[in-house]
């Protein structure tokens, strides 16, 4: 096909409950997660894929012209609809303009509405060709599977369609929600299996990448009026539409409501933030990233400061912090709630400390002033429960040591944000006293000491010990871990970005003066890239410059040189602290602008999870990542303020 479709740029439409629709600018689905209807059956998790995509074509002048393209095994693009895309826009939602013959244009839009959640698809002719005789047809591709899985032809799939006026219902499997389609078109039942869809991104990740999908029939419109289709699942409610007019009216109302809701966000990045703050199990929470993450503790509390506090979403911040306060166990907060109802996972030393940081910043915000006495008491009690639990000792060897620093870790467990694990192989175990954990611990103690003096002694001992024990004069920066494997005096001197939190990214810096400046200069010289900080210096023996290959190869590279955009917030804040607020314009030009340019790549309007350490720093991982977006928002907020 020529020209080649752009299938590297991806769009996201989130439903506010953990579900979403997503795809590429070309319309070619490259991931198992690209779908039109992918709800969370137990918000914000337990997601299922119900409607994966569609084929669309128009008939005019005795010819059939495709509007869509699929990729099939072994690597065949068919039909040729993508070559007819004359324009693609991602705001306020995905919109494709197809050029068919001469002046004949078809404009196609997809957006996800809320309350109840549904996916709206529309097609209309360009203004200059409304009188053209044209028939539009589409075939939906259905599955009914866990969103991490793949679907294959089987005899259990039920093609039956229950047609009730302008509403069509499909129930492919009894144990999954059904699909409800409301339309102003007609439906003709014609069951077909479409086999061997190939997902190129899954192939590149070394995963199973071929799927079969079912198409129950064909939807058709004689185009003069706008063609509309609204897709909903049994999870989110089923609005009945008894006439063509009702269907069109509903779409006009949903479009108007969504236009107003999105226009309320003053910037593109603030609109992106809205995708991550969702309603969950017992209130609001934050989705760590799309398409494959749900709500993770560490990610939630890091992202909250930017997604909620920097954008004025104080009510959401309050609800999230109060909701998570109920899950403290032995001083720890879960790092993850599994989808299938298993017990929460507490394998994180830093998630609870990030929670304390988030509470401290929330209490100092305008939202904190509006808390009731009972709510303030709950948050204060949560902070003290975490600090007391860590001080006394809790899971995985987490304990306050006699030097006031926080020790953590045991073999086979990944506790810090550098948490990649393949089977029994913990790639970066960091057992001992990791540098950013100390920065978090001492900042958390300072927050706790503002309400209770019993934390003051540990805080002062810890600060003295940090200054004495972490500085590496030979290399001119901080050790990444001291007391490695709990062996007194053993150090890991690798050049990693974690040390930046001793200077920026947290309320109180642990370094100042010459040492702070040297840390920032070394990090800028060796770790900075246009998309964030490398997780390991290129000169280190374990450095891996590209995040690609099999699962083992990718997980092995995850924190061994791979770039993390979320670290930009701490780095730029540190850079400004050692240079002064007058350098804000230079910080914007040098550090913010590349990330803002990235909003037009990969996950459109969002910031990626990671990127290659080596140039050209290709974006990788989740194209839509909460803490990456959150830290860019927080950084923009800092740069707007008079003080850095």
C-alpha positions in Angstrom: 0.0 0.0 0.0 1.2 3.5 -0.6 1.5 5.7 1.3 2.2 3.6 4.4 -0.4 4.2 7.1 0.8 6.0 10.3 0.2 3.3 12.9 2.7 4.6 15.4 0.5 7.4 16.6 -2.2 6.2 19.0 -5.4 7.8 20.4 -7.1 7.1 23.7 -10.7 7.7 24.8 -11.2 6.8 28.5 -14.6 6.2 30.0 -13.9 7.4 33.6 -14.3 3.9 35.0 -11.1 2.3 33.9 -12.4 1.2 30.5 -11.4 2.8 27.2 -11.3 2.8 23.5 -8.1 3.2 21.6 -6.5 2.8 18.2 -4.0 4.3 15.7 -4.2 7.3 13.4 -4.2 4.9 10.4 -7.0 2.8 11.9 -4.8 -0.3 11.6 -4.9 -2.1 15.0 -1.4 -2.9 16.1 -2.1 -4.0 19.7 -4.4 -6.6 21.3 -5.6 -3.6 23.4 -6.9 -1.6 20.5 -10.7 -1.8 20.7 -13.9 0.2 20.4 -15.6 -1.2 23.5 -13.3 -2.3 26.4 -15.1 -1.8 29.7 -13.9 -2.5 33.3 -16.5 -5.0 34.7 -15.3 -4.3 38.3 -14.1 -0.6 38.0 -11.3 0.2 37.6 -10.1 -3.3 36.7 -11.2 -6.7 35.4 -11.4 -5.3 31.9 -12.8 -7.2 29.0 -12.6 -6.6 25.2 -16.0 -6.8 23.6 -15.8 -4.9 20.3 -12.3 -4.9 18.8 -12.8 -2.9 15.6 -14.6 -2.8 12.3 -14.3 -2.8 8.5 -16.1 0.1 6.7 -16.7 0.7 3.0 -18.8 2.9 0.8 -20.6 2.2 -2.4 -21.0 4.9 -4.9 -21.1 5.1 -8.7 -21.2 1.3 -8.9 -17.9 0.9 -7.0 -17.0 -0.2 -3.5 -14.3 1.9 -1.8 -12.8 0.8 1.6 -12.4 3.2 4.5 -10.4 0.9 6.7 -7.3 -1.3 6.7 -6.5 -4.4 8.7 -3.1 -6.2 9.1 -3.3 -9.9 8.6 -0.7 -12.7 8.9 2.0 -13.0 7.6 2.1 -9.2 7.2 -0.6 -8.2 4.7 -2.5 -4.9 4.8 -6.0 -5.2 3.4 -8.2 -3.5 2.2 -6.7 -0.2 1.1 -8.9 2.2 3.1 -6.0 3.8 5.0 -4.6 5.3 1.8 -7.8 7.4 1.5 -7.1 9.2 4.8 -6.7 12.9 3.8 -6.5 14.2 7.3 -6.5 12.9 10.9 -7.2 15.1 14.0 -7.0 13.8 17.6 -8.8 16.8 19.3 -11.3 17.0 20.8 -11.5 13.4 19.8 -10.3 11.2 16.9 -11.6 12.4 13.5 -10.7 11.0 10.1 -11.4 12.8 6.8 -11.4 10.4 3.8 -11.0 11.6 0.2 -12.8 9.2 -2.1 -13.3 10.7 -5.6 -12.6 14.3 -6.4 -14.5 16.4 -3.9 -16.3 13.4 -2.2 -15.3 13.3 1.4 -16.4 11.2 4.4 -15.7 12.4 7.9 -15.6 9.7 10.6 -15.5 10.4 14.4 -15.1 8.3 17.5 -15.5 9.5 21.1 -16.3 7.8 24.4 -19.0 9.5 26.5 -19.6 9.1 30.2 -22.6 8.5 32.5 -23.4 6.0 31.2 -20.1 5.0 29.4 -20.5 4.3 25.7 -18.6 4.6 22.5 -20.0 6.8 19.8 -19.1 6.4 16.1 -20.4 8.7 13.4 -19.9 9.2 9.6 -21.0 12.1 7.6 -20.5 13.4 4.0 -18.6 16.6 3.5 -20.8 19.8 3.1 -20.1 20.0 -0.7 -21.4 16.5 -1.5 -24.4 15.9 0.8 -26.5 15.2 -2.3 -24.3 12.3 -3.5 -25.8 8.9 -3.6 -23.7 6.8 -1.3 -24.2 3.8 0.9 -22.0 3.2 3.9 -21.5 -0.4 5.3 -19.6 -1.6 8.4 -18.8 -4.9 9.9 -18.1 -4.9 13.6 -15.4 -7.3 14.9 -16.4 -8.9 18.2 -14.6 -11.1 20.7 -15.4 -11.4 24.4 -12.1 -12.0 26.2 -9.8 -10.7 29.0 -8.2 -7.6 27.6 -4.7 -9.1 28.0 -5.7 -12.2 26.0 -6.3 -13.1 22.4 -9.4 -14.6 20.8 -9.6 -17.6 18.4 -12.3 -19.2 16.3 -14.4 -21.5 18.4 -17.9 -23.2 18.4 -19.0 -21.6 21.7 -19.1 -18.1 20.2 -22.8 -17.1 19.7 -23.5 -14.9 16.7 -27.2 -14.4 17.5 -28.5 -10.9 17.2 -31.5 -9.6 19.1 -32.9 -6.7 17.0 -35.3 -4.4 18.7 -36.1 -1.5 16.4 -32.9 0.5 16.1 -31.2 -1.4 18.9 -29.2 -4.6 18.3 -27.9 -6.8 21.1 -25.2 -9.5 20.9 -24.4 -11.9 23.8 -21.4 -13.9 22.4 -20.6 -15.6 25.8 -22.8 -16.1 28.8 -20.1 -15.2 31.4 -19.3 -11.8 29.9 -21.3 -8.6 29.4 -23.3 -8.3 26.1 -22.9 -5.6 23.5 -25.7 -3.2 22.7 -25.6 -1.2 19.5 -28.0 1.7 18.9 -28.1 3.1 15.4 -30.1 5.0 12.8 -29.0 2.5 10.2 -30.2 -1.0 9.2 -28.8 -4.4 10.2 -28.5 -7.5 8.1 -27.4 -10.7 9.9 -24.5 -12.4 8.1 -22.2 -14.3 10.5 -18.5 -14.5 9.5 -15.2 -15.4 11.1 -12.3 -13.1 10.2 -9.1 -15.0 10.9 -5.4 -14.1 11.5 -5.4 -10.5 12.4 -1.7 -9.6 13.1 -0.8 -7.2 15.8 2.6 -5.7 15.0 3.3 -4.2 18.4 2.7 -7.5 20.1 5.0 -9.2 17.7 7.7 -6.6 18.4 7.3 -7.3 22.1 7.9 -11.0 21.6 4.3 -12.0 22.5 1.5 -13.9 20.8 0.2 -11.6 18.1 -2.5 -13.4 15.9 -6.2 -13.3 16.6 -9.5 -14.4 15.1 -12.6 -12.2 15.5 -16.3 -12.7 14.8 -18.5 -10.5 12.7 -22.3 -11.1 13.2 -23.6 -9.0 10.4 -23.5 -5.8 8.4 -24.8 -2.3 9.4 -25.8 -0.1 6.5 -26.8 3.6 5.9 -28.0 5.4 2.9 -26.0 8.5 3.5 -27.7 11.8 3.4 -28.1 12.2 7.2 -25.3 11.5 9.6 -24.7 7.8 10.2 -24.5 7.0 13.9 -23.7 4.0 16.0 -23.5 3.9 19.8 -21.9 0.9 21.5 -22.4 0.1 25.2 -22.0 -3.0 27.4 -24.2 -4.6 29.9 -21.8 -3.3 32.6 -22.7 0.4 32.0 -26.4 0.3 31.4 -28.4 0.0 28.2 -30.4 3.0 27.0 -33.2 1.9 24.7 -33.7 3.8 21.4 -37.0 3.2 19.7 -36.5 5.3 16.5 -33.9 6.7 14.1 -34.6 10.2 15.4 -34.0 9.1 19.0 -30.7 7.7 18.0 -29.6 10.8 16.2 -30.8 13.0 19.0 -28.9 11.0 21.6 -25.7 11.4 19.7 -26.2 15.2 19.4 -26.7 15.4 23.1 -23.7 13.2 23.9 -21.5 15.2 21.5 -22.6 18.5 23.1 -22.0 17.2 26.6 -18.6 15.8 25.7 -17.6 19.0 23.9 -18.5 21.1 27.0 -16.7 18.7 29.4 -13.5 18.7 27.4 -13.6 22.4 26.8 -13.6 23.0 30.6 -9.9 21.8 30.7 -7.8 24.9 29.8 -4.9 22.9 28.2 -4.3 19.8 26.1 -2.3 18.3 29.0 -5.1 19.0 31.5 -7.5 17.2 29.2 -5.1 14.3 29.1 -5.1 14.2 32.9 -8.8 13.6 32.9 -8.3 10.1 31.5 -6.4 8.8 34.5 -8.7 10.0 37.4 -11.4 7.4 37.5 -14.1 6.0 39.8 -13.0 2.8 41.4 -13.8 0.2 44.1 -14.8 2.6 46.9 -14.3 6.1 45.4 -11.8 7.7 43.0 -8.4 6.4 42.1 -5.8 6.9 39.4 -5.1 4.6 36.5 -1.3 4.1 36.2 -1.3 3.9 32.4 -3.2 2.7 29.3 -3.6 0.2 27.9 -2.4 -2.4 30.4 -2.0 -0.9 33.8 -4.8 -0.4 36.4 -4.4 1.5 39.7 -1.0 1.0 41.3 -0.2 2.6 44.7 3.2 4.0 43.9 2.0 5.4 40.5 -1.2 6.9 42.1 0.6 8.9 44.7 3.4 10.2 42.4 0.9 11.2 39.7 -1.6 12.7 42.1 0.5 15.8 42.8 0.4 16.8 39.1 -2.9 15.3 37.9 -4.9 16.6 40.8 -3.1 19.2 42.9 -1.5 21.1 40.0 -4.8 21.2 38.1 -7.0 22.2 41.0 -8.8 18.8 41.2 -8.8 19.0 45.0 -12.0 17.0 45.6 -10.6 14.1 43.6 -7.3 14.3 45.5 -9.2 14.2 48.8 -11.3 11.3 47.8 -8.3 9.3 46.5 -6.2 9.9 49.6 -9.1 9.1 52.0 -10.0 5.9 50.0 -6.4 4.6 50.1 -6.1 5.4 53.8 -8.3 2.5 54.5 -5.9 -0.1 53.0 -2.9 0.5 55.3 -1.6 -2.8 56.7 1.5 -3.0 59.0 2.4 0.5 57.9 2.2 -0.4 54.2 -0.1 0.5 51.4 -0.7 -1.9 48.5 1.3 -1.4 45.4 -1.4 -3.2 43.3 -4.9 -4.6 43.5 -5.0 -7.7 41.3 -7.9 -7.9 38.9 -9.2 -11.3 39.9 -10.1 -10.5 43.5 -6.8 -11.9 44.9 -5.3 -10.3 48.0 -3.6 -6.8 47.5 0.1 -6.9 46.8 2.3 -5.0 49.4 5.6 -5.4 47.5 6.7 -1.7 47.7 8.8 0.2 50.1 8.2 3.6 48.5 4.4 3.6 47.7 3.5 4.3 51.4 6.1 7.1 51.6 4.8 8.7 48.3 1.4 8.6 50.0 2.7 10.6 52.9 4.3 13.1 50.5 1.0 13.4 48.6 -0.9 14.0 51.9 1.6 16.6 53.0 1.2 18.6 49.8 -2.5 18.2 49.7 -2.8 19.6 53.3 -0.8 22.6 52.2 -3.0 23.2 49.1 -6.2 25.1 48.9 -8.1 21.8 49.1 -6.5 21.0 52.5 -8.1 24.1 54.0 -11.6 22.7 53.1 -11.2 19.4 54.9 -13.5 18.6 57.8 -11.8 17.9 61.2 -12.7 14.2 60.8 -11.2 14.0 57.3 -8.0 15.7 58.5 -7.8 13.3 61.4 -8.1 10.3 59.1 -5.2 11.6 56.9 -3.1 12.4 59.9 -3.7 9.0 61.4 -2.8 7.3 58.1 0.5 9.2 58.0 1.4 8.2 61.6 0.4 4.6 61.0 2.8 4.5 58.0 5.7 6.1 59.9 5.1 4.0 63.1 4.9 0.8 61.0 8.1 1.6 59.2 9.8 2.7 62.4 9.0 -0.5 64.2 9.7 -2.8 61.2 7.3 -4.4 58.7 7.3 -6.8 55.8 10.4 -7.5 53.6 12.9 -6.2 56.2 11.6 -2.6 56.0 12.7 -0.9 59.2 14.3 2.3 60.6 17.9 1.5 61.3 19.9 2.9 64.2 21.4 5.5 61.9 17.9 6.9 61.2 17.9 5.7 57.7 15.4 3.2 56.2 16.6 -0.3 55.4 14.6 -2.5 53.1 14.7 -5.7 51.1 15.2 -9.4 51.0 16.2 -11.8 48.2 13.6 -12.4 45.5 11.5 -9.3 46.1 11.5 -6.0 44.1 10.6 -3.2 46.5 11.6 0.1 44.8 10.3 1.7 41.7 13.0 -0.1 39.8 10.9 -3.2 40.1 11.4 -5.4 37.1 11.3 -9.1 37.8 11.5 -12.0 35.4 10.6 -15.3 37.1 13.0 -15.5 40.1 15.4 -12.9 38.6 15.0 -9.5 40.3 16.9 -7.3 37.8 17.8 -4.4 40.1 17.2 -5.8 43.7 18.7 -2.7 45.5 18.5 -4.4 48.9 19.8 -2.1 51.6 19.3 1.6 51.8 18.4 3.0 48.4 19.0 6.7 48.0 15.6 7.9 46.8 14.0 5.8 49.6 16.0 7.8 52.1 14.9 11.1 50.5 11.3 9.9 50.7 11.7 8.6 54.3 13.2 11.8 55.6 10.7 14.0 53.9 7.9 11.8 55.3 9.4 12.1 58.8 9.4 15.9 58.4 5.7 15.8 57.5 5.0 13.5 60.4 7.0 15.7 62.8 4.8 18.7 62.0 2.1 16.9 63.8 4.0 14.8 66.4 7.4 15.5 67.9 8.2 11.8 68.3 9.5 11.6 64.8 12.0 14.4 65.2 14.9 12.4 66.7 14.8 9.8 63.8 14.6 12.6 61.3 17.7 14.4 62.7 19.8 11.2 62.9 18.7 10.2 59.4 19.7 13.6 57.9 23.1 13.4 59.5 23.7 9.9 58.3 22.6 10.7 54.8 25.1 13.5 54.5 27.9 11.3 55.9 27.2 8.0 54.1 25.9 8.7 50.6 28.4 11.1 49.2 30.9 9.6 46.7 33.7 12.2 46.4 35.6 10.1 43.9 32.7 10.2 41.4 31.2 13.5 42.5 27.7 12.2 43.1 25.6 10.1 45.5 25.8 6.3 45.9 22.7 4.6 44.6 22.5 2.2 47.6 24.4 2.0 50.9 24.6 -1.1 53.1 24.0 -3.2 50.1 22.4 -6.5 51.0 22.3 -5.2 54.5 26.1 -5.4 54.7 27.4 -2.4 56.7 29.5 -0.2 54.6 28.9 -1.9 51.3 27.9 0.6 48.5 26.5 0.6 45.0 28.2 3.6 43.2 26.3 3.1 39.9 25.3 6.3 38.2 21.5 6.3 38.4 18.9 9.0 38.5 17.5 8.1 41.9 19.9 10.6 43.6 18.1 13.5 42.0 15.4 13.2 44.7 17.9 14.4 47.2 17.9 17.8 45.5 14.5 18.0 43.7 11.1 16.4 43.4 10.3 16.5 47.1 9.4 19.3 49.5 12.7 19.3 51.3 16.1 18.9 49.7 18.8 16.8 51.5 21.7 18.4 49.7 22.5 22.0 49.0 25.4 24.1 47.9 28.3 22.6 45.9 27.3 19.0 46.3 23.7 19.6 45.1 25.1 21.5 42.0 27.5 18.6 41.3 24.8 16.0 41.5 22.6 18.0 39.1 25.4 18.6 36.7 26.4 14.9 36.5 22.8 13.9 36.0 22.3 16.4 33.2 25.6 15.5 31.5 25.1 11.7 31.5 21.4 10.9 32.1 19.4 13.7 30.6 17.7 13.0 27.2 14.9 15.0 25.5 12.3 12.6 26.9 13.6 12.4 30.5 16.4 10.7 32.5 18.1 7.5 31.7 17.8 4.9 34.5 21.5 4.1 34.3 24.5 6.0 32.9 25.7 4.9 29.4 29.2 4.3 30.9 28.0 1.7 33.4 28.7 -2.0 32.7 25.0 -3.0 32.8 23.8 -0.2 30.5 21.3 -1.3 27.8 20.4 1.4 25.2 17.3 -0.1 23.6 14.2 -1.4 25.2 13.2 -4.2 22.7 13.1 -7.9 22.1 11.5 -10.7 24.2 9.9 -10.2 27.6 13.1 -11.2 29.3 15.2 -8.8 27.2 12.8 -5.9 27.7 12.4 -6.4 31.5 16.2 -6.7 31.7 16.5 -3.3 30.0 13.6 -1.6 31.9 15.8 0.1 34.5 19.3 -0.4 32.9 19.4 2.7 30.7 15.8 3.0 29.6 14.5 6.6 29.8 11.7 7.6 32.2 9.9 10.8 31.4 8.3 11.0 34.9 11.8 11.8 36.4 11.8 15.0 34.5 9.8 16.8 37.2 12.4 16.0 39.9 15.3 16.8 37.7 14.1 20.2 36.5 13.0 21.1 40.0 16.5 20.3 41.2 18.1 22.1 38.2 16.1 25.3 39.2 16.9 24.9 42.9 20.7 25.0 42.2 20.4 27.8 39.6 17.6 30.0 40.9 14.1 31.0 39.6 15.6 33.4 37.0 16.5 30.3 34.9 12.8 29.4 34.4 12.7 30.5 30.8 15.8 28.4 30.0 14.3 25.4 31.8 11.2 25.7 29.7 13.2 25.9 26.5 15.7 23.2 27.3 13.7 20.6 29.2 9.9 21.2 28.8 9.7 21.9 25.1 11.0 18.5 24.0 8.3 16.8 26.2 5.6 19.1 24.9 6.7 18.2 21.3 6.4 14.6 22.3 2.6 15.1 22.9 2.2 14.8 19.1 4.0 11.4 19.0 3.1 8.0 20.3 0.2 8.5 22.7 -1.4 11.6 21.2 -1.8 14.4 23.7 -0.1 12.3 26.4 3.4 11.3 27.6 4.8 7.8 27.2 5.9 5.6 30.0 9.5 5.1 28.7 11.9 5.6 25.8 15.1 4.1 24.5 18.3 5.3 26.3 20.1 5.6 22.9 19.2 8.1 20.3 16.7 8.7 18.7 15.1 7.8 22.1 12.1 6.0 20.5 9.0 6.0 22.9 8.3 2.6 24.3 6.0 1.0 26.9 2.6 2.4 27.7 1.9 5.3 25.3 -0.4 6.9 27.9 1.3 7.1 31.4 -0.2 8.8 34.4 3.0 9.8 36.3 4.6 11.0 33.1 1.6 13.3 32.4 1.4 14.2 36.1 5.0 15.2 36.5 4.9 17.4 33.4 1.8 19.1 34.8 3.5 19.6 38.2 6.5 21.0 36.5 4.5 23.4 34.5 2.8 24.5 37.7 6.2 25.1 39.3 7.4 27.1 36.4 4.4 29.4 36.6 5.1 30.2 40.2 7.3 33.1 41.3 9.6 30.7 43.2 11.1 27.5 41.8 
